[in-house]
Amino acid sequence: MTDTVGTDKVSAVRPAGRRPAALRTPLLALGGVLVLLVLITVSVANGDMPLAPVDAVKGLLGLGDPGTVLIVQEFRAPRMAAAVVAGIGLAVAGALLQRLFRNPLASPDVMGVTGGASFGAVAMLATGASQALIPLAALGGGLLAAALLAVFAWRAGVNVTRLVLVGLAVQAGLAAAVNFMVVSFPTELAGSALQWTTGSVYGRTWTEVWVAGAAVALALVVAFLLHRRLAVLDLGDDSAGALGLHTSAARLQVLVTAVVLASLAAALTGPVAFVALAVPHMVRFAAGPPTAGTLALSGLAGSILLLASDLVAQHLLPVSGLPVGVVTATLGAPWLLALMIRQSSSVNRSAR
């Protein structure tokens, strides 16, 4: 009788102990959605002509005064939507790369992918082609950067430190090429192209947002379909191979998906730093080990961070017209330095 009661007590305690961990990701997601909704309201309500939050929300939904609807839907909402879409793409890409390479330094901006996307977007802009083709050009530029990374770094095997160093070199080289094109442009094109050198959501149109947003949504579906393969890869190549997974093909699929997400995000914002690098760390700290839920949470956190950074750039800093990339880079530079120092210390300890 005593044993039965003791067993009942243990079985009653275990679910209660697990419940907080099981609910952590949904609760964080719910809180994140609420924060994002507040930021969206603030974004569409503030500008040269401030609006009451209720009127701004009505305008976003196509209700209320026609003038308010025009201001919100044609000028403010595309910028807000671009920040949300790009934040999702960058954060999920960073989460995929960091998990794939098992290294906190692996991110699209550090490894040169966003620089390649900016190169492709600016090159397309130089041709005078339709704005709807810029995401496709950015994707081509991101794949170009990934190919350069493979040529210069993959020959010695997938060594993450080598990948990061070569990625930084690729990023710098492509940034130099973008700057050369910008200074060579006619005056009327130079201003439009300059936004891709620092990262900005200013002047985004619904055409760009819808094209890039639809492509990001498709890439996100692929990312979640690949999540189970990532979980098997976490066991190590030998164990994954024993379970029937073709590890090289799986790694390539995850890598291409991450490059696509980062490139499409860069088509909207340019090479925005920090988001892809830091958001996965924040989510792991708050939500725990990687799961499909934390991958979705990374996308939500990325949209919050990029939209909040854009609001800071627009309304809280004394310099008007400051690109959002300046804000994220200011946050990201010390973060990257700290990660590199920590990574170097870990390598030195393991070598002893």
Secondary structure, DSSP 8 states (H G I E B T S, - for coil): -HHHHHHHHHHHHHHHHHHHHHHHHHHHHHHHHHHHHHHHHHHHH-SSS---HHHHHHHHTT-S-HHHHHIIIIIIHHHHHHHHHHHHHHHHHHHHHHHHHT-TT--TTTTTHHHHHHHHHHHHHHTT--GGGHHHHHHHHHHHHHHHHHHHHGGG---HHHHHHHHHHHHHHHHHHHHHHHHHS-HHHHHHHHHHHH---TT--HHHHHHHHHHHHHHHHHHHHTHHHHHHHTT-HHHHHHTT--HHHHHHHHHHHHHHHHHHHHHHH-S--SHHHHHHHHHHHHH-S--HHHHHHHHHHHHHHHHHHHHIIIIISSSTT--HHHHHHHHHHHHHHHHHHHHHHHHHHHH-
